[in-house]
Amino acid sequence: MTTWRLLTTVALAVAVTATPCRVFSQTTATVTNSPVTFRYVKTGEFNDHGYVSHGTTFWATNHTGKPLQIFLSAIEVKTGSNWTTWPLQSQPLSFRPPGKPISDLVLQPHGAGYATVTLSGQPTSGTWRARADVYQNLAGLEGQAMHLRRYPSLVERRFQGDTNISVNPLSNKMKFVRSLGQAVTQEISED
């Protein structure tokens, strides 16, 4: 029995140290092979088979076998041959499959959908594009390994008064994500 516990502990330690991932990270590099196609559709009223929304509508396609979360992070405006970034407060995009009334913060594996947001300060003239951060929820062994890796800091935060954090090291209450990079829309010309 002691040998079994030792082997289990060693295997878990190897899994924890060998799992490359970032917790709540934000990267600035653009992924050349993005797991998501991210496109601007239109601004204003958007009617999808009778489901009307108002704002700026985007379309995203998930090319992976895992559910993804996408957060709108910036608007970039073209000035000459350069792009100027207008940072936004990160907005989670809630996707609705075509012709369906229910939205979800998760873009399902190999799924696609529309997301409509209200953008303050959206350019009304010139050329612009939107940038979004793409994240994958960590689940299974990878999620548990990240939870164990972060456990000391979670316990510290718990004792500092954050009662939303469980003291159980294997609790599923906290979700961890891995950044898969960024996706950028096509250039939009508002001339």
Sequence and secondary structure as in RCSB ss.txt:
>XXXX:A:sequence
MTTWRLLTTVALAVAVTATPCRVFSQTTATVTNSPVTFRYVKTGEFNDHGYVSHGTTFWATNHTGKPLQIFLSAI
EVKTGSNWTTWPLQSQPLSFRPPGKPISDLVLQPHGAGYATVTLSGQPTSGTWRARADVYQNLAGLEGQAMHLRR
YPSLVERRFQGDTNISVNPLSNKMKFVRSLGQAVTQEISED
>XXXX:A:secstr
 HHHHHHHHHHHHHHHHH    SS    S  TT SEEEEEEEEEEEEETTEEEEEEEEEEEE SSS EEEEEEEE
EEEETTEEEEEEEEEEE  BB TT S  BSSB TT EEEEEE  TT  SSSEEEEEEEEEEE  HHHHHHHHHHH
HHHHHHHHHTT TTS S TT SSS  EEEEEEEE   EE  
